[in-house]
Amino acid sequence: TKSAPDQPEPDIIQNAIGVFGRWHWWVVLWTMSCKFAIAWHQTAIIFQAPTPNFTCVDPNITDPCSKECPGYEFDREIFSETITTQWDLVCDKYQLNNIAQLATMFGILTGALVFGVISDRYGRRGPLIAAVVLQTLAGCAAAIVPWFWLHIVLRFLCTTGTGGTMMTSFVLIMELVGLKWRTTVGILYQIPFNLGHLSLPLIAYYIRDWRFNQFFISVSTVILFAYYWILPESPRWLLTVGKTERATKVLERGAHHNRLPTSHIKGDVNSYVQKKDLKVVAGGNIFSLVATPSLRIKTICICFNWLVCGLCFFGIAQFMGELGGNIFLNVAVSAAVEIPGTLVSIFAMEKLGRRTTLIGANLIAGLSCLAVAIVPTEPTWIKTALGTAGIFGLSISFPTVYIYAGEIFPTIVRNVGCGTASVFARVGSMIAPFIAKPIYGAQWITPMIFGIIPIIGAILCIFLPETLNCKLPDSIEEAEEFGKKKKEIKKSNDSSLIKETST
């Protein structure tokens, strides 16, 4: 007799509140709205810290960086005030201008990691609210302080909140939405970021003083304080850590708003607890991601692909250089390129799966960059078109690795896993300028590096399981076995087919 293949385990969350109802729409739209501010804070430095043309206030001194120059006069035709003009960050202080950019990216890196650990221990809702409050208050304070180094500290704290908001909000959405909508919602979650990036040039066009610009993008997030009354705790996390009564209340509330029966939920939760033999457990930590062999391999492969996205996306964009002309138009065009890639990834992940989509997107980016390294300099539009194709491929990779990380890591360490992966993306974005504009080396080396790294990422995807339409793993044990069962079933079926053929 042949044993029937294992049937997928019913998802208790989906059984209670449905796949995607009115309550889902309400929670998801509110949660996604934080992505506008995430985009603003992550990219506002473009308009807050440009270095305008400047001369010495003493017309007799032609070299403004001369030690004899008592001060500087800046060209304020485009921006009335920037961080550069505010604190004279030119000449021997020029590197201090880059400190603001470093503080921004390092803050996002820190927030993703720290809030990832906190939210796996204390839930998704509380840390998300705390991250929003930190982002708002520190961001507003950074706009009004008169001292440069205090501004840097506050900018770091602000973007720490930004990093925490980014990762925690995504994980909360992934744990609420049913299998059928997980891919679509997970990718649509990126659209507000694209729109925020696209709207930033418009904000900067009308607000050309960096202080007012910083204050506006920070104070706008006060509306997100409503999360305290609107957002629920993740019922999946509550069940995983043994808080069954709170999980039942959240599920009953969601089912009520989705106009679904609630009488069966308490019994289903109790049955689930008995079947799983759940115990109250503390959240995992970063070491849990490499504690078992299979999960260790998955963690390495996913983290490297996040590094690919952070390093190559920002690096290629910087390598291509400015398009020339209007800075507001240039940023808007680069932001608009991301939207088609994000939308394409919806179709690709649903039809081709996560692994195939990520492999294909990385190959598009890698091969395009390798081509940039070997095509002739003239005509220039060829290199520009190939570079744009590389950015397009990476705009597919970014939402794909978001979804992939949210599905591969188990509930008990999902935020830690996604936060750790995001750290690799931020590290990549910090390294990118040094590769994009190297001090030494031939010009073809830069696109060659940006071409090889995505191809390595594509190769590592071979070691990742496909997660399309799979139940999210909750424990370390489930994550360790995730992907193995399908291989065993396929191997068993192949063996049976060989026996039947020989007979």
Contacts in CASP RR format, 6 or more apart in sequence:
PFRMAT RR
TARGET T0000
AUTHOR 0000-0000-0000
METHOD contacts of the structure
MODEL  1
TKSAPDQPEPDIIQNAIGVFGRWHWWVVLWTMSCKFAIAWHQTAIIFQAP
TPNFTCVDPNITDPCSKECPGYEFDREIFSETITTQWDLVCDKYQLNNIA
QLATMFGILTGALVFGVISDRYGRRGPLIAAVVLQTLAGCAAAIVPWFWL
HIVLRFLCTTGTGGTMMTSFVLIMELVGLKWRTTVGILYQIPFNLGHLSL
PLIAYYIRDWRFNQFFISVSTVILFAYYWILPESPRWLLTVGKTERATKV
LERGAHHNRLPTSHIKGDVNSYVQKKDLKVVAGGNIFSLVATPSLRIKTI
CICFNWLVCGLCFFGIAQFMGELGGNIFLNVAVSAAVEIPGTLVSIFAME
KLGRRTTLIGANLIAGLSCLAVAIVPTEPTWIKTALGTAGIFGLSISFPT
VYIYAGEIFPTIVRNVGCGTASVFARVGSMIAPFIAKPIYGAQWITPMIF
GIIPIIGAILCIFLPETLNCKLPDSIEEAEEFGKKKKEIKKSNDSSLIKE
TST
2 496 0 8 1.000
5 489 0 8 1.000
5 493 0 8 1.000
6 485 0 8 1.000
6 489 0 8 1.000
8 470 0 8 1.000
8 471 0 8 1.000
9 471 0 8 1.000
11 178 0 8 1.000
11 179 0 8 1.000
11 471 0 8 1.000
11 472 0 8 1.000
12 239 0 8 1.000
12 268 0 8 1.000
12 269 0 8 1.000
12 272 0 8 1.000
13 175 0 8 1.000
13 176 0 8 1.000
13 178 0 8 1.000
13 235 0 8 1.000
13 236 0 8 1.000
13 251 0 8 1.000
14 178 0 8 1.000
14 179 0 8 1.000
15 268 0 8 1.000
16 235 0 8 1.000
16 251 0 8 1.000
16 252 0 8 1.000
16 254 0 8 1.000
16 255 0 8 1.000
16 260 0 8 1.000
16 265 0 8 1.000
16 268 0 8 1.000
16 269 0 8 1.000
17 23 0 8 1.000
17 24 0 8 1.000
17 176 0 8 1.000
17 235 0 8 1.000
17 251 0 8 1.000
17 254 0 8 1.000
17 255 0 8 1.000
17 258 0 8 1.000
17 260 0 8 1.000
18 24 0 8 1.000
18 178 0 8 1.000
18 255 0 8 1.000
18 258 0 8 1.000
18 260 0 8 1.000
19 177 0 8 1.000
19 178 0 8 1.000
19 179 0 8 1.000
19 180 0 8 1.000
19 181 0 8 1.000
20 177 0 8 1.000
20 178 0 8 1.000
20 180 0 8 1.000
20 181 0 8 1.000
20 185 0 8 1.000
21 258 0 8 1.000
22 257 0 8 1.000
22 258 0 8 1.000
22 259 0 8 1.000
23 253 0 8 1.000
23 254 0 8 1.000
23 257 0 8 1.000
23 258 0 8 1.000
24 176 0 8 1.000
24 177 0 8 1.000
24 181 0 8 1.000
24 258 0 8 1.000
26 230 0 8 1.000
26 257 0 8 1.000
27 173 0 8 1.000
27 176 0 8 1.000
27 230 0 8 1.000
27 231 0 8 1.000
27 232 0 8 1.000
28 173 0 8 1.000
28 176 0 8 1.000
28 177 0 8 1.000
28 185 0 8 1.000
28 189 0 8 1.000
30 226 0 8 1.000
30 227 0 8 1.000
30 230 0 8 1.000
30 231 0 8 1.000
31 169 0 8 1.000
31 172 0 8 1.000
31 173 0 8 1.000
31 231 0 8 1.000
32 169 0 8 1.000
32 173 0 8 1.000
32 188 0 8 1.000
32 189 0 8 1.000
32 191 0 8 1.000
32 192 0 8 1.000
33 192 0 8 1.000
33 224 0 8 1.000
34 132 0 8 1.000
34 165 0 8 1.000
34 166 0 8 1.000
34 169 0 8 1.000
34 192 0 8 1.000
34 221 0 8 1.000
34 224 0 8 1.000
35 166 0 8 1.000
35 169 0 8 1.000
35 189 0 8 1.000
35 190 0 8 1.000
35 191 0 8 1.000
35 192 0 8 1.000
35 193 0 8 1.000
35 196 0 8 1.000
36 192 0 8 1.000
36 193 0 8 1.000
36 195 0 8 1.000
36 196 0 8 1.000
36 199 0 8 1.000
36 220 0 8 1.000
37 135 0 8 1.000
37 162 0 8 1.000
37 165 0 8 1.000
37 217 0 8 1.000
37 218 0 8 1.000
37 220 0 8 1.000
37 221 0 8 1.000
37 224 0 8 1.000
38 162 0 8 1.000
38 163 0 8 1.000
38 165 0 8 1.000
38 166 0 8 1.000
38 193 0 8 1.000
39 192 0 8 1.000
39 193 0 8 1.000
39 194 0 8 1.000
39 195 0 8 1.000
39 196 0 8 1.000
39 197 0 8 1.000
39 200 0 8 1.000
40 196 0 8 1.000
40 200 0 8 1.000
40 203 0 8 1.000
40 217 0 8 1.000
40 220 0 8 1.000
41 104 0 8 1.000
41 135 0 8 1.000
41 139 0 8 1.000
41 158 0 8 1.000
41 159 0 8 1.000
41 162 0 8 1.000
41 217 0 8 1.000
41 218 0 8 1.000
42 104 0 8 1.000
42 108 0 8 1.000
42 159 0 8 1.000
42 162 0 8 1.000
43 197 0 8 1.000
43 200 0 8 1.000
43 331 0 8 1.000
44 200 0 8 1.000
44 204 0 8 1.000
44 213 0 8 1.000
44 214 0 8 1.000
44 217 0 8 1.000
45 100 0 8 1.000
45 101 0 8 1.000
45 104 0 8 1.000
46 200 0 8 1.000
46 204 0 8 1.000
46 327 0 8 1.000
46 331 0 8 1.000
47 79 0 8 1.000
47 200 0 8 1.000
47 201 0 8 1.000
47 204 0 8 1.000
47 210 0 8 1.000
47 213 0 8 1.000
47 327 0 8 1.000
47 331 0 8 1.000
48 82 0 8 1.000
48 83 0 8 1.000
48 100 0 8 1.000
48 210 0 8 1.000
48 213 0 8 1.000
48 214 0 8 1.000
49 82 0 8 1.000
49 83 0 8 1.000
49 84 0 8 1.000
49 89 0 8 1.000
49 97 0 8 1.000
49 100 0 8 1.000
49 101 0 8 1.000
49 210 0 8 1.000
50 78 0 8 1.000
50 79 0 8 1.000
50 82 0 8 1.000
50 84 0 8 1.000
50 327 0 8 1.000
51 82 0 8 1.000
51 84 0 8 1.000
51 89 0 8 1.000
51 90 0 8 1.000
51 94 0 8 1.000
51 97 0 8 1.000
52 74 0 8 1.000
52 75 0 8 1.000
52 76 0 8 1.000
52 77 0 8 1.000
52 78 0 8 1.000
52 79 0 8 1.000
52 82 0 8 1.000
52 84 0 8 1.000
52 85 0 8 1.000
53 74 0 8 1.000
53 75 0 8 1.000
54 64 0 8 1.000
54 72 0 8 1.000
54 73 0 8 1.000
54 74 0 8 1.000
54 75 0 8 1.000
54 90 0 8 1.000
55 64 0 8 1.000
55 72 0 8 1.000
55 73 0 8 1.000
56 62 0 8 1.000
56 63 0 8 1.000
56 64 0 8 1.000
56 66 0 8 1.000
56 69 0 8 1.000
56 70 0 8 1.000
56 71 0 8 1.000
56 72 0 8 1.000
56 73 0 8 1.000
57 69 0 8 1.000
57 70 0 8 1.000
57 71 0 8 1.000
57 72 0 8 1.000
57 73 0 8 1.000
58 68 0 8 1.000
58 69 0 8 1.000
58 70 0 8 1.000
58 71 0 8 1.000
61 68 0 8 1.000
61 69 0 8 1.000
63 69 0 8 1.000
64 71 0 8 1.000
64 72 0 8 1.000
64 90 0 8 1.000
64 91 0 8 1.000
65 90 0 8 1.000
65 91 0 8 1.000
65 92 0 8 1.000
71 88 0 8 1.000
72 88 0 8 1.000
72 90 0 8 1.000
74 84 0 8 1.000
74 85 0 8 1.000
76 85 0 8 1.000
78 208 0 8 1.000
78 327 0 8 1.000
79 85 0 8 1.000
79 208 0 8 1.000
79 209 0 8 1.000
79 210 0 8 1.000
80 208 0 8 1.000
80 209 0 8 1.000
81 208 0 8 1.000
81 209 0 8 1.000
81 210 0 8 1.000
81 211 0 8 1.000
82 210 0 8 1.000
83 89 0 8 1.000
83 97 0 8 1.000
83 100 0 8 1.000
83 151 0 8 1.000
83 210 0 8 1.000
84 90 0 8 1.000
84 97 0 8 1.000
86 148 0 8 1.000
86 210 0 8 1.000
86 211 0 8 1.000
87 93 0 8 1.000
87 96 0 8 1.000
87 148 0 8 1.000
89 96 0 8 1.000
89 97 0 8 1.000
90 97 0 8 1.000
96 148 0 8 1.000
99 152 0 8 1.000
100 151 0 8 1.000
100 152 0 8 1.000
100 155 0 8 1.000
102 430 0 8 1.000
103 152 0 8 1.000
103 153 0 8 1.000
103 155 0 8 1.000
103 156 0 8 1.000
103 159 0 8 1.000
104 155 0 8 1.000
104 156 0 8 1.000
104 159 0 8 1.000
105 159 0 8 1.000
105 426 0 8 1.000
105 429 0 8 1.000
105 430 0 8 1.000
106 156 0 8 1.000
106 159 0 8 1.000
106 426 0 8 1.000
106 430 0 8 1.000
107 156 0 8 1.000
107 157 0 8 1.000
107 159 0 8 1.000
107 160 0 8 1.000
107 161 0 8 1.000
107 162 0 8 1.000
107 163 0 8 1.000
108 159 0 8 1.000
108 160 0 8 1.000
108 162 0 8 1.000
108 163 0 8 1.000
108 166 0 8 1.000
108 422 0 8 1.000
108 426 0 8 1.000
109 163 0 8 1.000
109 422 0 8 1.000
109 423 0 8 1.000
109 426 0 8 1.000
109 427 0 8 1.000
110 156 0 8 1.000
110 160 0 8 1.000
110 163 0 8 1.000
111 131 0 8 1.000
111 159 0 8 1.000
111 160 0 8 1.000
111 161 0 8 1.000
111 162 0 8 1.000
111 163 0 8 1.000
111 164 0 8 1.000
111 167 0 8 1.000
112 163 0 8 1.000
112 164 0 8 1.000
112 166 0 8 1.000
112 167 0 8 1.000
112 418 0 8 1.000
112 419 0 8 1.000
112 422 0 8 1.000
112 423 0 8 1.000
112 426 0 8 1.000
113 286 0 8 1.000
113 419 0 8 1.000
113 420 0 8 1.000
113 422 0 8 1.000
113 423 0 8 1.000
114 160 0 8 1.000
114 164 0 8 1.000
115 127 0 8 1.000
115 130 0 8 1.000
115 131 0 8 1.000
115 161 0 8 1.000
115 163 0 8 1.000
115 164 0 8 1.000
115 165 0 8 1.000
115 167 0 8 1.000
115 168 0 8 1.000
115 415 0 8 1.000
115 419 0 8 1.000
116 127 0 8 1.000
116 164 0 8 1.000
116 167 0 8 1.000
116 168 0 8 1.000
116 415 0 8 1.000
116 416 0 8 1.000
116 417 0 8 1.000
116 418 0 8 1.000
116 419 0 8 1.000
117 285 0 8 1.000
117 286 0 8 1.000
117 415 0 8 1.000
117 416 0 8 1.000
118 127 0 8 1.000
119 126 0 8 1.000
119 127 0 8 1.000
119 128 0 8 1.000
119 167 0 8 1.000
119 168 0 8 1.000
119 171 0 8 1.000
119 415 0 8 1.000
120 237 0 8 1.000
120 283 0 8 1.000
120 284 0 8 1.000
120 412 0 8 1.000
120 413 0 8 1.000
120 414 0 8 1.000
120 415 0 8 1.000
120 416 0 8 1.000
121 282 0 8 1.000
121 283 0 8 1.000
121 284 0 8 1.000
123 233 0 8 1.000
123 234 0 8 1.000
123 237 0 8 1.000
123 238 0 8 1.000
124 168 0 8 1.000
124 171 0 8 1.000
124 172 0 8 1.000
124 175 0 8 1.000
124 233 0 8 1.000
124 234 0 8 1.000
124 237 0 8 1.000
124 415 0 8 1.000
125 172 0 8 1.000
125 227 0 8 1.000
125 231 0 8 1.000
125 232 0 8 1.000
125 233 0 8 1.000
125 234 0 8 1.000
126 233 0 8 1.000
127 164 0 8 1.000
127 168 0 8 1.000
128 164 0 8 1.000
128 165 0 8 1.000
128 168 0 8 1.000
128 169 0 8 1.000
128 172 0 8 1.000
128 227 0 8 1.000
128 231 0 8 1.000
129 225 0 8 1.000
129 227 0 8 1.000
129 228 0 8 1.000
129 231 0 8 1.000
131 161 0 8 1.000
131 162 0 8 1.000
131 163 0 8 1.000
131 164 0 8 1.000
131 165 0 8 1.000
131 168 0 8 1.000
132 161 0 8 1.000
132 165 0 8 1.000
132 221 0 8 1.000
132 224 0 8 1.000
132 225 0 8 1.000
132 227 0 8 1.000
133 225 0 8 1.000
134 157 0 8 1.000
134 158 0 8 1.000
134 160 0 8 1.000
134 161 0 8 1.000
135 158 0 8 1.000
135 159 0 8 1.000
135 161 0 8 1.000
135 162 0 8 1.000
135 165 0 8 1.000
135 218 0 8 1.000
135 221 0 8 1.000
136 218 0 8 1.000
136 219 0 8 1.000
136 221 0 8 1.000
136 222 0 8 1.000
136 224 0 8 1.000
136 225 0 8 1.000
138 154 0 8 1.000
138 155 0 8 1.000
138 157 0 8 1.000
138 158 0 8 1.000
138 160 0 8 1.000
138 161 0 8 1.000
138 218 0 8 1.000
139 154 0 8 1.000
139 155 0 8 1.000
139 157 0 8 1.000
139 158 0 8 1.000
139 214 0 8 1.000
139 215 0 8 1.000
139 218 0 8 1.000
140 215 0 8 1.000
140 218 0 8 1.000
140 219 0 8 1.000
141 154 0 8 1.000
142 151 0 8 1.000
142 154 0 8 1.000
142 155 0 8 1.000
142 158 0 8 1.000
142 214 0 8 1.000
142 218 0 8 1.000
143 211 0 8 1.000
143 212 0 8 1.000
143 214 0 8 1.000
143 215 0 8 1.000
143 218 0 8 1.000
144 211 0 8 1.000
144 215 0 8 1.000
145 151 0 8 1.000
145 154 0 8 1.000
158 218 0 8 1.000
163 422 0 8 1.000
166 422 0 8 1.000
167 415 0 8 1.000
167 418 0 8 1.000
167 419 0 8 1.000
167 422 0 8 1.000
168 415 0 8 1.000
169 189 0 8 1.000
170 186 0 8 1.000
170 189 0 8 1.000
170 402 0 8 1.000
170 406 0 8 1.000
170 418 0 8 1.000
171 234 0 8 1.000
171 406 0 8 1.000
171 414 0 8 1.000
171 415 0 8 1.000
171 418 0 8 1.000
172 231 0 8 1.000
172 234 0 8 1.000
173 185 0 8 1.000
173 186 0 8 1.000
173 189 0 8 1.000
174 182 0 8 1.000
174 186 0 8 1.000
174 403 0 8 1.000
174 406 0 8 1.000
174 407 0 8 1.000
174 414 0 8 1.000
174 472 0 8 1.000
175 234 0 8 1.000
175 235 0 8 1.000
175 236 0 8 1.000
175 237 0 8 1.000
175 411 0 8 1.000
175 414 0 8 1.000
175 472 0 8 1.000
176 232 0 8 1.000
176 234 0 8 1.000
176 235 0 8 1.000
176 236 0 8 1.000
177 185 0 8 1.000
177 186 0 8 1.000
179 469 0 8 1.000
179 470 0 8 1.000
179 471 0 8 1.000
182 403 0 8 1.000
182 407 0 8 1.000
183 346 0 8 1.000
183 349 0 8 1.000
183 350 0 8 1.000
183 403 0 8 1.000
183 468 0 8 1.000
184 346 0 8 1.000
184 350 0 8 1.000
186 399 0 8 1.000
186 402 0 8 1.000
186 403 0 8 1.000
187 342 0 8 1.000
187 343 0 8 1.000
187 345 0 8 1.000
187 346 0 8 1.000
187 349 0 8 1.000
187 399 0 8 1.000
187 402 0 8 1.000
187 403 0 8 1.000
188 346 0 8 1.000
189 399 0 8 1.000
189 402 0 8 1.000
190 342 0 8 1.000
190 398 0 8 1.000
190 399 0 8 1.000
190 402 0 8 1.000
191 339 0 8 1.000
191 342 0 8 1.000
194 335 0 8 1.000
194 338 0 8 1.000
194 339 0 8 1.000
194 342 0 8 1.000
196 335 0 8 1.000
197 331 0 8 1.000
197 335 0 8 1.000
197 338 0 8 1.000
198 332 0 8 1.000
198 335 0 8 1.000
198 336 0 8 1.000
198 339 0 8 1.000
200 331 0 8 1.000
200 335 0 8 1.000
201 327 0 8 1.000
201 328 0 8 1.000
201 329 0 8 1.000
201 331 0 8 1.000
201 332 0 8 1.000
201 335 0 8 1.000
202 328 0 8 1.000
202 332 0 8 1.000
203 213 0 8 1.000
203 216 0 8 1.000
203 217 0 8 1.000
204 213 0 8 1.000
204 328 0 8 1.000
205 328 0 8 1.000
207 213 0 8 1.000
207 216 0 8 1.000
232 250 0 8 1.000
232 253 0 8 1.000
232 254 0 8 1.000
233 246 0 8 1.000
233 250 0 8 1.000
235 247 0 8 1.000
235 250 0 8 1.000
235 251 0 8 1.000
236 411 0 8 1.000
236 472 0 8 1.000
236 474 0 8 1.000
237 411 0 8 1.000
238 244 0 8 1.000
238 246 0 8 1.000
238 247 0 8 1.000
238 250 0 8 1.000
239 247 0 8 1.000
239 269 0 8 1.000
239 272 0 8 1.000
239 273 0 8 1.000
239 278 0 8 1.000
239 474 0 8 1.000
240 278 0 8 1.000
240 281 0 8 1.000
240 411 0 8 1.000
240 412 0 8 1.000
240 474 0 8 1.000
240 475 0 8 1.000
241 280 0 8 1.000
241 281 0 8 1.000
241 282 0 8 1.000
241 283 0 8 1.000
241 412 0 8 1.000
242 273 0 8 1.000
242 278 0 8 1.000
242 279 0 8 1.000
242 280 0 8 1.000
242 281 0 8 1.000
243 280 0 8 1.000
244 269 0 8 1.000
244 270 0 8 1.000
244 273 0 8 1.000
244 278 0 8 1.000
247 269 0 8 1.000
248 265 0 8 1.000
248 266 0 8 1.000
248 269 0 8 1.000
251 262 0 8 1.000
251 265 0 8 1.000
251 269 0 8 1.000
252 262 0 8 1.000
252 265 0 8 1.000
252 266 0 8 1.000
254 260 0 8 1.000
255 261 0 8 1.000
255 262 0 8 1.000
255 265 0 8 1.000
256 262 0 8 1.000
272 278 0 8 1.000
276 474 0 8 1.000
281 412 0 8 1.000
283 412 0 8 1.000
283 413 0 8 1.000
284 412 0 8 1.000
284 413 0 8 1.000
284 416 0 8 1.000
285 413 0 8 1.000
285 416 0 8 1.000
286 416 0 8 1.000
286 417 0 8 1.000
286 420 0 8 1.000
288 412 0 8 1.000
288 413 0 8 1.000
288 416 0 8 1.000
288 476 0 8 1.000
289 295 0 8 1.000
289 296 0 8 1.000
289 299 0 8 1.000
289 409 0 8 1.000
289 413 0 8 1.000
289 416 0 8 1.000
289 417 0 8 1.000
289 420 0 8 1.000
290 296 0 8 1.000
290 299 0 8 1.000
291 476 0 8 1.000
292 476 0 8 1.000
292 479 0 8 1.000
292 480 0 8 1.000
293 480 0 8 1.000
294 479 0 8 1.000
294 480 0 8 1.000
294 481 0 8 1.000
294 482 0 8 1.000
294 484 0 8 1.000
295 476 0 8 1.000
295 479 0 8 1.000
295 480 0 8 1.000
297 463 0 8 1.000
298 408 0 8 1.000
298 463 0 8 1.000
298 464 0 8 1.000
298 465 0 8 1.000
298 479 0 8 1.000
299 409 0 8 1.000
299 417 0 8 1.000
299 420 0 8 1.000
300 460 0 8 1.000
301 457 0 8 1.000
301 460 0 8 1.000
301 461 0 8 1.000
301 463 0 8 1.000
301 464 0 8 1.000
302 401 0 8 1.000
302 404 0 8 1.000
302 405 0 8 1.000
302 408 0 8 1.000
302 421 0 8 1.000
302 464 0 8 1.000
303 420 0 8 1.000
303 421 0 8 1.000
303 424 0 8 1.000
304 424 0 8 1.000
304 456 0 8 1.000
304 457 0 8 1.000
304 460 0 8 1.000
305 358 0 8 1.000
305 362 0 8 1.000
305 397 0 8 1.000
305 401 0 8 1.000
305 404 0 8 1.000
305 457 0 8 1.000
305 460 0 8 1.000
305 461 0 8 1.000
306 401 0 8 1.000
306 405 0 8 1.000
306 421 0 8 1.000
306 422 0 8 1.000
306 424 0 8 1.000
306 425 0 8 1.000
307 424 0 8 1.000
307 425 0 8 1.000
307 427 0 8 1.000
307 428 0 8 1.000
307 453 0 8 1.000
308 362 0 8 1.000
308 394 0 8 1.000
308 397 0 8 1.000
308 453 0 8 1.000
308 454 0 8 1.000
308 456 0 8 1.000
308 457 0 8 1.000
309 394 0 8 1.000
309 397 0 8 1.000
309 398 0 8 1.000
309 401 0 8 1.000
309 425 0 8 1.000
310 425 0 8 1.000
310 426 0 8 1.000
310 428 0 8 1.000
310 429 0 8 1.000
310 432 0 8 1.000
311 428 0 8 1.000
311 429 0 8 1.000
311 431 0 8 1.000
311 432 0 8 1.000
311 435 0 8 1.000
311 450 0 8 1.000
311 453 0 8 1.000
312 365 0 8 1.000
312 366 0 8 1.000
312 369 0 8 1.000
312 390 0 8 1.000
312 394 0 8 1.000
312 432 0 8 1.000
312 450 0 8 1.000
312 451 0 8 1.000
312 453 0 8 1.000
312 454 0 8 1.000
313 391 0 8 1.000
313 394 0 8 1.000
313 395 0 8 1.000
313 398 0 8 1.000
313 429 0 8 1.000
314 428 0 8 1.000
314 429 0 8 1.000
314 432 0 8 1.000
314 433 0 8 1.000
315 429 0 8 1.000
315 432 0 8 1.000
315 433 0 8 1.000
315 435 0 8 1.000
315 436 0 8 1.000
315 450 0 8 1.000
316 365 0 8 1.000
316 369 0 8 1.000
316 387 0 8 1.000
316 390 0 8 1.000
316 391 0 8 1.000
316 394 0 8 1.000
316 436 0 8 1.000
316 450 0 8 1.000
317 334 0 8 1.000
317 391 0 8 1.000
318 432 0 8 1.000
318 433 0 8 1.000
318 436 0 8 1.000
318 437 0 8 1.000
319 436 0 8 1.000
319 437 0 8 1.000
319 446 0 8 1.000
319 447 0 8 1.000
319 450 0 8 1.000
320 384 0 8 1.000
320 387 0 8 1.000
320 388 0 8 1.000
322 330 0 8 1.000
323 329 0 8 1.000
323 330 0 8 1.000
323 333 0 8 1.000
324 330 0 8 1.000
334 391 0 8 1.000
337 388 0 8 1.000
337 391 0 8 1.000
337 392 0 8 1.000
337 395 0 8 1.000
338 391 0 8 1.000
338 395 0 8 1.000
340 392 0 8 1.000
340 395 0 8 1.000
341 392 0 8 1.000
341 393 0 8 1.000
341 395 0 8 1.000
341 396 0 8 1.000
342 395 0 8 1.000
342 396 0 8 1.000
342 398 0 8 1.000
342 399 0 8 1.000
344 396 0 8 1.000
345 357 0 8 1.000
345 361 0 8 1.000
345 395 0 8 1.000
345 396 0 8 1.000
345 399 0 8 1.000
345 400 0 8 1.000
348 356 0 8 1.000
348 357 0 8 1.000
348 361 0 8 1.000
348 396 0 8 1.000
348 400 0 8 1.000
349 357 0 8 1.000
349 400 0 8 1.000
349 403 0 8 1.000
349 468 0 8 1.000
350 468 0 8 1.000
353 466 0 8 1.000
353 468 0 8 1.000
354 400 0 8 1.000
354 403 0 8 1.000
354 404 0 8 1.000
354 407 0 8 1.000
354 464 0 8 1.000
354 466 0 8 1.000
354 467 0 8 1.000
354 468 0 8 1.000
355 404 0 8 1.000
355 461 0 8 1.000
355 464 0 8 1.000
355 465 0 8 1.000
355 466 0 8 1.000
357 396 0 8 1.000
357 400 0 8 1.000
358 397 0 8 1.000
358 400 0 8 1.000
358 401 0 8 1.000
358 404 0 8 1.000
358 458 0 8 1.000
358 461 0 8 1.000
359 458 0 8 1.000
359 461 0 8 1.000
359 462 0 8 1.000
360 458 0 8 1.000
361 393 0 8 1.000
361 394 0 8 1.000
361 396 0 8 1.000
361 397 0 8 1.000
361 400 0 8 1.000
362 393 0 8 1.000
362 397 0 8 1.000
362 454 0 8 1.000
362 455 0 8 1.000
362 457 0 8 1.000
362 458 0 8 1.000
362 461 0 8 1.000
363 454 0 8 1.000
363 455 0 8 1.000
363 458 0 8 1.000
364 389 0 8 1.000
364 390 0 8 1.000
364 392 0 8 1.000
364 393 0 8 1.000
364 396 0 8 1.000
365 389 0 8 1.000
365 390 0 8 1.000
365 391 0 8 1.000
365 393 0 8 1.000
365 394 0 8 1.000
365 397 0 8 1.000
365 450 0 8 1.000
365 451 0 8 1.000
365 454 0 8 1.000
366 390 0 8 1.000
366 450 0 8 1.000
366 451 0 8 1.000
366 452 0 8 1.000
366 453 0 8 1.000
366 454 0 8 1.000
366 455 0 8 1.000
367 451 0 8 1.000
367 455 0 8 1.000
368 386 0 8 1.000
368 387 0 8 1.000
368 389 0 8 1.000
368 390 0 8 1.000
368 393 0 8 1.000
368 451 0 8 1.000
369 386 0 8 1.000
369 387 0 8 1.000
369 390 0 8 1.000
369 447 0 8 1.000
369 448 0 8 1.000
369 450 0 8 1.000
369 451 0 8 1.000
369 454 0 8 1.000
370 447 0 8 1.000
370 448 0 8 1.000
370 451 0 8 1.000
370 452 0 8 1.000
371 386 0 8 1.000
372 383 0 8 1.000
372 386 0 8 1.000
372 387 0 8 1.000
372 447 0 8 1.000
373 444 0 8 1.000
373 445 0 8 1.000
373 446 0 8 1.000
373 447 0 8 1.000
373 448 0 8 1.000
373 451 0 8 1.000
374 444 0 8 1.000
375 382 0 8 1.000
375 383 0 8 1.000
375 386 0 8 1.000
376 382 0 8 1.000
377 383 0 8 1.000
394 454 0 8 1.000
397 454 0 8 1.000
401 421 0 8 1.000
402 418 0 8 1.000
403 467 0 8 1.000
404 464 0 8 1.000
404 467 0 8 1.000
405 417 0 8 1.000
405 418 0 8 1.000
405 421 0 8 1.000
406 414 0 8 1.000
406 418 0 8 1.000
406 472 0 8 1.000
407 467 0 8 1.000
407 470 0 8 1.000
407 472 0 8 1.000
408 464 0 8 1.000
408 465 0 8 1.000
408 467 0 8 1.000
408 473 0 8 1.000
408 479 0 8 1.000
408 482 0 8 1.000
409 416 0 8 1.000
409 417 0 8 1.000
409 418 0 8 1.000
409 473 0 8 1.000
409 479 0 8 1.000
410 472 0 8 1.000
410 473 0 8 1.000
410 474 0 8 1.000
410 475 0 8 1.000
410 476 0 8 1.000
410 478 0 8 1.000
410 479 0 8 1.000
411 472 0 8 1.000
411 473 0 8 1.000
411 474 0 8 1.000
411 475 0 8 1.000
412 474 0 8 1.000
412 475 0 8 1.000
412 476 0 8 1.000
413 476 0 8 1.000
414 472 0 8 1.000
435 446 0 8 1.000
435 449 0 8 1.000
435 450 0 8 1.000
436 446 0 8 1.000
438 445 0 8 1.000
438 446 0 8 1.000
465 482 0 8 1.000
465 483 0 8 1.000
465 486 0 8 1.000
466 483 0 8 1.000
466 486 0 8 1.000
467 482 0 8 1.000
470 482 0 8 1.000
473 479 0 8 1.000
473 482 0 8 1.000
END
